[in-house]
Amino acid sequence: MPNSPNRTPAMLEVEEARGERLEILIPRLINSIGLTATATELGISKSSVNYWCMKLGIIRQMVALVPGERVEVRGRPKIDGD
């Protein structure tokens, strides 16, 4: 994992333990298991997950859909160092 100056020691520890960049890991976890379970899975608080998202530029949005509607996310993430 790149040693980025905007990462706290806890962030670096999670990246090292998981072998995945937080910019990929956090959105994947939040989308699959939710914010609370993500915090539990990573061993940090919900407020830390929110802080890490803010610090890393991860945008979280909630969408309410009527039955039959769907949301499509397009594009390939551009992450420094890729």
Secondary structure by P-SEA (a helix, b strand, c coil): ccccccccaaaaaaaaaacccaaaaaaaaaacccaaaaaaaacccaaaaaaaaaaacbbbbbbbbccccccccbbbbbbccc
